[in-house]
Amino acid sequence: MRLIIFGPPGAGKGTQAGLLGERHGITQISTGDILRDAMAQETELGKKAKSYIDAGDLVPDALVRDLAEQAIADEGYDDFVLDGYPRTRQQADWLTDFLEGHDTPLDAVLSLSVPDEVIVRRLSRRRVHEETGETYHLDHDPPPDDVDPDLIVQRSDDEPETIQNRLDVYREETEPLTAYYEERDLLVPVDGTGGIEEVFGRIEEALDALER
């Protein structure tokens, strides 16, 4: 299977991509994780990316593309789910050309749909341990009683106003890709509301329908 999992920030893409990896034996490819790993391992691409980040600049699209393409190539161009890439029409065009050039086109683009108010609640209830970096959720995974509550903080990008800004950017830059993949008969809408297993069940049903 060659998949993309798509949706707004807080839709649960990373969680669902991880479950797909665990239960179907495919590799979750997250460009954010790849970028961090490349910098930690000081690969050539990682060093290039770090130079931009250290200078306070955005990592160029072309460099993110190279990281994604290398990760896909490492998997033999098959059995992967892309999480967080592509984000723009240019990246989508690059990915289409790259995969078709290796005769390995996408099988489906799973598009998680979650209302903005649900996303704002989900993300605004996240907390992080100031010293360890461990992440909690006040509703689903609260910090243990023995953890100092003064060390449990809310990240600035999880504040409601910031979340709404992130959603606005997503609507402007990334959401138009739904039409891009719909035109190519690849888009598979999935209701992303509800519990993790409930959403994963819908993904399984969608993938089963594709295979019939």
Disulfide bonds with the S-S distance in Angstrom:
none
